[in-house]
Amino acid sequence: MNPWRPFPLLRLVFPFLAGIGFAITYGFNHKPQPLLPGIFLIILFFTILVPRTFRLYRYRWISGLLINGFIFVIAFQLVALHQPTTDKVYFGDTPEGTFLTVVTEPPSIKLSYTKAILEIRQRRNAGKWQMASGKTLAYLKPDRNAHPVQFGDILLIHTRFQGISDNANPHSFRYAGFLIMKGITHQSYISTGFWKKFSAPSPLFFRRFAYRLRDRMLDILRHNGVKGKEFAVASALLLGYVEELDDELRRDYSATGAMHILSVSGMHVGIIYVFLEFLLLFLSRNKTGRILKTIILLVFIWFYAFLTGLSPCVLRAAAMLSLPILGKSLDRPSGMPNILSASLILILILDPFLVLDIGFQLSYLAVIGIVLFYKPVYDRFTFTSWFPDKIWSILAVSIAAQLSTLPITLYTFHQFPNYFMLTNIFVVPLSSLIIYNGILVLVVGSVPFFSLLAARVLSFLIWSLNSIIHFIEQLPYSTLRGFHPGLMEMMMMYVAILAGFLMLTTRKPTWVFVFLLTIIMLSISSFTFRLKRLSSCRFVVYNSRGNSLLQFSFQNRAVLFYDFTTYPGEDYFQRVRQIVQGDLDAHGICFRRFYWNRRKVSGSVVPKNLTCLNKSGRFFQFCGKRIGILSTKIPKGFYMKMDLDYLVLSGNPPVDLSEAMNVFHPGEIVIDGSNSGFRIKQWLEDSRKLKVPCYTVSQDGAFERDF
């Protein structure tokens, strides 16, 4: 029997994902070609309906290949349809003018500006309004006479949009890439008087109503005395509102492997479903009641998904729950692989770029891991008592989900929570109690005595959860950090996990061979990295806004020089560490020293940490390369000429580029992040005239060179 036969939708997922991946990787800006899927469809019908030869069993692979090709092409074209730059009325082709826009996400309101994502609907051209499309990130200077900007508001703006450049530091979060994958290609800073809010009905009425209802529920929590960290966790866990979460809370939950609790996901939607299923149990007695129950369940599940912001995790959970609910009402039960496949295809049809969203990836991988690994792990131990069995059940789910998400977690977040099993023993039951109690608070929010009592219980439960999470995070070796596998290493880890699982369950020697071969390949990759590091010699100018930050590294040692007008405090040190931490860990640098560049440090001090580096004032000799920092005006009558490989312009020095070229003769000029936009623009124009290579870290990201 064909093992794929019970799972027809699962077979379609592979060419569908391959088409999306190929389009994003190699054809990101291609235009839709509707003729291509049509050609595949015609050939498919021709092979199935016309020649008798293709109907023979031994030629069945031809029709299968054509079907997979057709799905691949459809997915490829789907990416083009969702890519805003391929639209004929894309606003980015003429990014200056007057635009009619809609606020499509809840804005972030600060004291000095409002950050909002705007969808362009129309633009004014030659006195006439024309259709326009695309999304942009806008920073609006607040108008004291106007009401705050809200989700769904219609704004009239006049501005010139700028393209979003990827100026991130190495091995750090690439915010520009994150925005581009969401279809946001431009940004703008709009002053007061250049934007105006209309009071017309919002085109996003339903979602606007959902967000207003969420704000009302947040007010219920506040009015009943839920505040501080308890309110931050309650609003995130119940309603998907994460604006109140501070860095300490995020760090504690992330380090212990409980971060999924703070983002509404499948577990939260599942708990809501179980609660509704229990309340509506009386409707299951007859056919009419079952139909009504199905409608009520679907309405509430999708309304909750809208209420929490339609995150990828919630979309997946809502779609996955909707399909079995419908199947149960129609007496058409489906297997979990088909349900997973159907929800995946439906969600990616709506937005194929969600395949790049890490929350979407972790959500599906966790469910796949639970489906594949839970029962084999759970069956390893048997308990006769109820309580140990429930504890082991929670641990088995945690192990199964951790196995399936481990490689991508190490690849993306570079850390592993050692006590994830201990965390989940407390987190799973406590979070369920918090959700049920939170629902009770929201339902009886206007009842004086009961609402306060329920809110007190809710605050205590969340305080207990936060205390347990913080205690586990403070345990020795709670988190292992510094993992930086490449894409190939991540894929090999998945092969090793799957081969190891099949080796233990099927007992076939083939999987033992695959498992051992993959482990050997991972070991070779790690050894190659360590061998390469022995001869590595690297110079980096980081993109540190408003300041200079340079790194010199050799093998596993590095020296970093930072610049500041006065001696910086601990806050600046913390920001410097955040900038460089990921990059240093990724290159296996264990020993690092930080120096204030204005301190007089010379020759004999620095080489104790890095023997191939010599420093004299603002000049460095490193691995045979000469590097200079120019941060002041060149004195008049200074005729000394020196040849440099790299000249770093720092601190807005009032110099002409031609003057600097005559004195230093650099092979390449680097403009660091401490310079103003006016100076950068002037130097870039001069560099084009002088035909000298010039690199700007504030626009192009960190400057990196390996010697």
Secondary structure, DSSP 8 states (H G I E B T S, - for coil): --TTTT-HHHHHHHHHHHHHHHHHHH-TT----THHHHHHHHHHHHHHHS-SGGGSGGGHHHHHHHHHHHHHHHHHHHHHHH-GGGSTTBGGGS-EEEEEEEE-S--EE-SS-EEEEEEEEEEEETTEEEE-B-EEEEEE---TTS----TT-EEEEEEE-EE------TTS--HHHHHHHTTEEEEEEE-TTSEEEE-S--S-HHHHHHHHHHHHHHHHHHHTT--HHHHHHHHHHHH---TT--HHHHHHHHHTT-GGGGS--HHHHHHHHHHHHHHTGGGGGSHHHHHHHHHHHHHHHHHHHHHTT--HHHHHHHHHHHHHHHHHHTT----HHHHHHHHHHHHHHH-GGGGG-HHHHHHHHHHHHHHHHHHHHHTT---SSHHHHHHHHHHHHHHHHHHHHHHHHHHHH-EEETTHHHHHHHHHHHHHHHHHHHHHHHHTTTSHHHHHHHHHHHHHHHHHHHHHHHHHHHSTT-EEE-----HHHHHHHHHHHHHHHHHHHH--HHHHHHHHHHHHHHHHHHHHHHHHHTT-EEEEE---TTS-EEEEEETTEEEEEE--SS---HHHHHHHHHHHHHHHHHTT--EEEEEETTS---TTSGGGT-TTEEEETTEEEETTEEEEEE-S---TT------EEEEEE-S-----HHHHHHHH-EEEEEE-TTS-HHHHHHHHHHHHHHT--EEEHHHH--EEEE-
